[in-house]
């Protein structure tokens, strides 16, 4: 994974749990430790970085990118 969670607003030291990561590690969905984060899921890869409140939103976005407007950063 080339993405640095801190670059998009994930607090340093925040636990990230892999939900799904492709074979070469270039794309993944991670569960963000809920402490202090409204967005719970991070989809990253191929230069993209999106945050979602729940896993259903992640799946909806993957099926139809126009189905929701995820945050691109947790930075205010």
ABEGO torsion letter per residue (X at the ends): XABBAAAAGBBBGBBBBBABBBAAGABBBBBBBABGBABABBBBEGGBBBBBABAAAAAAAAABAAABBBBABABX
